[in-house]
Every structure is written in structure tokens, then in C-alpha cells.
Amino acid sequence: MELYVYDHCPYCVRAMMIFGLKNIPVNKHVLLNDDEETPTRLVGKKVVPILVKEDGSVMPESLDIVKYIDTHYGEPILQTTVRPEIEALLAEITSYSNYLLMPRFIKLDVAEFATQRAIDYFTQKKTAYVGDFTQHFNNTPTYLARLTTDLEKLSAFVLGEASLNHRLSLEDILVFPVLRNLTCVKGLRFPTRLEHYIKRLSELSQVDLYTSQAI
Ligand SMILES: N[C@@H](CCC(=O)N[C@@H](CS)C(=O)NCC(=O)O)C(=O)O
């Protein structure tokens, strides 16, 4: 199978996680961010993740990919319950996390931003959507204060070692990608429980953190 992704894309991380957690081999292709041709040829629009299945058919939509892999390859490992409190906290965090993340993504050593053209493409497209990157970067302390409070709240919901609930569930597929991306923010301190969770799930899902290149 072939999986087309951007490394920084939280939806792509969802898909990468299920392959890593179940140890299912997949050829991962990280597209340049300005490559419109490849995804459009595969699914008719510029979007990732895209899975090309063993029979050659294509599947976009991260949660469809997660569900397909979990139910078609070995015993399912994910419970499907998502606590409404988790959903609400995640919605709150993602309402501003892009202000911290987008200005940093373009500075990371990730394959989708290997060229200046790809960086410029992303910057132009996303600035129109979230506002000026430099201004957001300079507002880091304000966003961090808000995030610290929200992460404390989230940490109180962690019940397992490498799972938010007692067992791996869809909650982890939704929450881990957001937390993993936030490891690129220098100066962010995760509550201890949450930090263990992120590290352990990174190992199990074989998705690297950005901690060593935090900005
Ligand atoms: N609902 C889709 C959303 C996927 C999505 O929004 N992907 C973004 C990357 S994070 C994308 O491809 N955006 C187009 C672009 O960056 O030009 C899913 O869950 O897979």
C-alpha cells in the first residue's frame, strides 16, 4: 500500500498512527506542499492523506483510512468511543493552535518544505486563512499561556499509559496528532502525565516527535 502525506499534517498523522500501531508495512510518500498534480491525479483535488490500497483503489479521508486499516488488517485495536469532554477540549485547543504551529512548520526539517517554492506556497495559502505568520510567532507567550491551561485540563483525562481512555481508542487518533505537532513549540511544557502519554504513543505508533527541533 502507498500512503501520501505531509509530515506536519495532523490528518496524515492519524493515518500514519494506525499503520505504526499495527505494524503494517506501507510505503510513505511525503509530497512537496506545492505538488498539486499528484493528489489531483489520485483523488481529483489537492488533499492528503491519500491511501492507495492493495487493489489499486484510492481512499482519501483520514478517519476512513484509520477505520479501513483497523478493521481489515488483523484484530481491530481501536475502541470507537470519544468522550464529549475530550472532543470539546480538542476543539478549544485547535481553535488557536495553528497560530503557534503554522509559523513553525515551515522552519522544520520536513520533506514537504524541502524547497523554497513549497514554503512560499504554504505561507501564502495559510496566511490568507490564519493571518500573518510573524505576528502569530511574536504572540507565542499569549497562546502558550492559554495552551498551558488547556493542557492541564486535558491531562486530567489521561487514564492509560499510552491511551487517553483505559484502552487505545479513536480519542488517541484525534488527540495525539495535535499534541505531537505542538512538540515543535519551544518553551511549551506538557503536564507530566501528558508528556509520558505523548512519548509512549510516539514509540508505539512510530511517529516521531518534533521536540529536538523545537523553535
Ligand atoms: N477531512 C480530511 C482533511 C484533510 C486535510 O485538510 N488535509 C490538508 C493538510 S493538513 C490538505 O491536504 N490541505 C490542502 C493543502 O494544504 O493545500 C481528512 O480528515 O483527511
The ligand as an SDF file (V2000), in Angstrom:
LIG
                    3D

 20 19  0  0  0  0  0  0  0  0999 V2000
  -11.0770   15.7120    6.1210 N   0  0  0  0  0  0  0  0  0  0  0  0
   -9.7530   15.4700    5.6160 C   0  0  0  0  0  0  0  0  0  0  0  0
   -8.9350   16.7210    5.8190 C   0  0  0  0  0  0  0  0  0  0  0  0
   -7.5470   16.6000    5.2070 C   0  0  0  0  0  0  0  0  0  0  0  0
   -6.8410   17.9550    5.1010 C   0  0  0  0  0  0  0  0  0  0  0  0
   -7.4460   19.0090    5.3700 O   0  0  0  0  0  0  0  0  0  0  0  0
   -5.5780   17.9260    4.6850 N   0  0  0  0  0  0  0  0  0  0  0  0
   -4.8480   19.1470    4.4710 C   0  0  0  0  0  0  0  0  0  0  0  0
   -3.4260   19.0390    5.0090 C   0  0  0  0  0  0  0  0  0  0  0  0
   -3.3630   19.1380    6.7600 S   0  0  0  0  0  0  0  0  0  0  0  0
   -4.6890   19.3890    2.9960 C   0  0  0  0  0  0  0  0  0  0  0  0
   -4.4290   18.4770    2.2440 O   0  0  0  0  0  0  0  0  0  0  0  0
   -4.8620   20.6550    2.5850 N   0  0  0  0  0  0  0  0  0  0  0  0
   -4.6140   21.1070    1.2380 C   0  0  0  0  0  0  0  0  0  0  0  0
   -3.4310   21.9950    1.1610 C   0  0  0  0  0  0  0  0  0  0  0  0
   -2.6320   22.0210    2.1110 O   0  0  0  0  0  0  0  0  0  0  0  0
   -3.2400   22.6430    0.1460 O   0  0  0  0  0  0  0  0  0  0  0  0
   -9.1660   14.2660    6.3580 C   0  0  0  0  0  0  0  0  0  0  0  0
   -9.5340   14.0460    7.5290 O   0  0  0  0  0  0  0  0  0  0  0  0
   -8.3540   13.5480    5.7650 O   0  0  0  0  0  0  0  0  0  0  0  0
  1  2  1  0
  2  3  1  0
  2 18  1  0
  3  4  1  0
  4  5  1  0
  5  6  2  0
  5  7  1  0
  7  8  1  0
  8  9  1  0
  8 11  1  0
  9 10  1  0
 11 12  2  0
 11 13  1  0
 13 14  1  0
 14 15  1  0
 15 16  2  0
 15 17  1  0
 18 19  2  0
 18 20  1  0
M  END
$$$$
